Amino acid sequence: MSPETGTQPGHRSEASETALPLRADNHPIHTQPKPPASSLVSLVVILAGYVFSLAAPFFVVGPSQTDAPTGKIWLAFSLTAIGVAVAIVTSAVEYVRTKNWSWLIIGIIPALTLLMCGAILAAAKVAP
């Protein structure tokens, strides 16, 4: 408490000039800018890479097929790796451009999951 005014430092007394505006009345604080078009395009490319890496291998080797040739199994895994590589490269470029860590999270975590699942499926089909 300040001995001169009888109030705590940093607090306004009721006799001060005007009250601060409420946050709800200050709309520019709460608005978010629209994302740049390049970020939206990159997000679509990343998602397309993930969809490709999930869907393309099933056209080469069906999920229930147990006796596929080894060459087709590796082709299917290669298609998964290509889709994942597209997503990782796109997210890395966006991270370098924006310095936003969420691009790396969007790019790396699903990519590693897809690669591990693809490797497990390939190994399960090659092993028998």
C-alpha positions as CSV (number, residue, x, y, z in Angstrom):
1,M,0.0,0.0,0.0
2,S,1.1,3.4,-0.8
3,P,1.1,5.8,2.2
4,E,0.2,8.8,0.0
5,T,-2.9,7.4,-1.6
6,G,-3.9,4.5,0.5
7,T,-4.0,2.1,-2.4
8,Q,-1.9,-0.7,-3.7
9,P,0.6,0.1,-6.4
10,G,-0.7,-0.7,-9.9
11,H,-4.4,-0.4,-8.9
12,R,-6.6,2.4,-9.9
13,S,-8.7,4.1,-7.4
14,E,-12.3,4.9,-8.1
15,A,-11.4,8.5,-8.4
16,S,-9.0,7.9,-11.3
17,E,-9.7,9.4,-14.7
18,T,-11.7,6.7,-16.6
19,A,-12.3,3.0,-16.2
20,L,-10.4,0.6,-18.5
21,P,-12.5,-0.9,-21.3
22,L,-13.8,-4.4,-20.9
23,R,-12.0,-7.0,-22.9
24,A,-15.3,-8.1,-24.5
25,D,-15.7,-4.5,-25.9
26,N,-12.2,-4.5,-27.4
27,H,-12.8,-6.7,-30.5
28,P,-9.5,-6.3,-32.2
29,I,-7.8,-8.3,-29.4
30,H,-10.0,-11.3,-30.0
31,T,-9.9,-11.6,-33.8
32,Q,-7.5,-13.9,-35.5
33,P,-6.1,-13.0,-38.9
34,K,-6.9,-15.3,-41.8
35,P,-4.2,-17.8,-42.5
36,P,-2.1,-17.2,-45.6
37,A,-3.2,-19.1,-48.7
38,S,0.2,-20.8,-48.9
39,S,-0.4,-22.4,-45.4
40,L,-3.8,-23.7,-46.5
41,V,-2.3,-25.1,-49.7
42,S,0.5,-26.8,-47.7
43,L,-2.0,-28.3,-45.3
44,V,-3.9,-29.8,-48.2
45,V,-0.7,-31.2,-49.7
46,I,0.2,-32.7,-46.3
47,L,-3.2,-34.3,-46.0
48,A,-3.1,-35.5,-49.6
49,G,0.3,-37.2,-48.9
50,Y,-1.2,-39.0,-45.9
51,V,-4.3,-40.1,-47.8
52,F,-2.0,-41.3,-50.6
53,S,0.2,-43.2,-48.2
54,L,-2.8,-44.9,-46.7
55,A,-4.8,-45.6,-49.9
56,A,-2.3,-46.4,-52.6
57,P,-0.8,-49.6,-51.1
58,F,-4.2,-51.2,-50.9
59,F,-4.5,-51.0,-54.6
60,V,-1.2,-53.0,-55.0
61,V,-1.7,-55.5,-52.2
62,G,-5.1,-56.0,-50.6
63,P,-5.3,-55.8,-46.8
64,S,-6.6,-59.4,-46.5
65,Q,-4.2,-60.8,-49.1
66,T,-1.7,-63.1,-47.4
67,D,0.2,-64.6,-50.3
68,A,1.4,-61.5,-52.3
69,P,4.7,-61.5,-54.1
70,T,7.5,-59.9,-52.2
71,G,8.0,-57.3,-55.0
72,K,4.4,-56.1,-54.7
73,I,4.8,-55.9,-50.9
74,W,7.8,-53.6,-51.3
75,L,6.1,-51.6,-53.9
76,A,3.2,-51.0,-51.6
77,F,5.5,-50.0,-48.7
78,S,7.4,-47.7,-51.1
79,L,4.1,-45.9,-52.0
80,T,3.5,-45.4,-48.3
81,A,7.0,-44.0,-47.9
82,I,6.5,-41.6,-50.9
83,G,3.3,-40.2,-49.4
84,V,5.0,-39.8,-46.1
85,A,8.0,-38.1,-47.7
86,V,5.7,-35.6,-49.4
87,A,4.1,-34.7,-46.1
88,I,7.4,-34.4,-44.2
89,V,9.0,-32.2,-46.8
90,T,6.0,-29.9,-47.1
91,S,5.7,-29.5,-43.3
92,A,9.5,-28.9,-43.0
93,V,9.3,-26.2,-45.7
94,E,6.4,-24.5,-43.9
95,Y,8.3,-24.7,-40.6
96,V,11.3,-23.0,-42.1
97,R,9.0,-20.4,-43.6
98,T,6.9,-19.6,-40.5
99,K,9.0,-20.9,-37.6
100,N,5.8,-22.5,-36.2
101,W,6.5,-25.8,-34.4
102,S,3.0,-27.0,-35.1
103,W,4.0,-27.7,-38.7
104,L,6.7,-30.1,-37.6
105,I,4.1,-31.8,-35.3
106,I,1.6,-32.1,-38.1
107,G,4.3,-33.5,-40.4
108,I,6.4,-35.8,-38.2
109,I,4.0,-37.6,-35.8
110,P,1.5,-38.9,-38.3
111,A,4.4,-39.7,-40.7
112,L,6.2,-41.9,-38.2
113,T,3.0,-43.6,-37.3
114,L,2.2,-44.4,-41.0
115,L,5.8,-45.6,-41.6
116,M,5.7,-47.9,-38.6
117,C,2.3,-49.3,-39.5
118,G,3.4,-49.8,-43.1
119,A,6.5,-51.6,-42.0
120,I,4.5,-53.8,-39.7
121,L,2.1,-54.7,-42.5
122,A,4.9,-55.4,-44.9
123,A,6.7,-57.6,-42.4
124,A,3.5,-59.5,-41.6
125,K,2.9,-60.1,-45.3
126,V,6.5,-61.1,-46.1
127,A,7.0,-63.4,-43.0
128,P,4.5,-66.2,-43.7
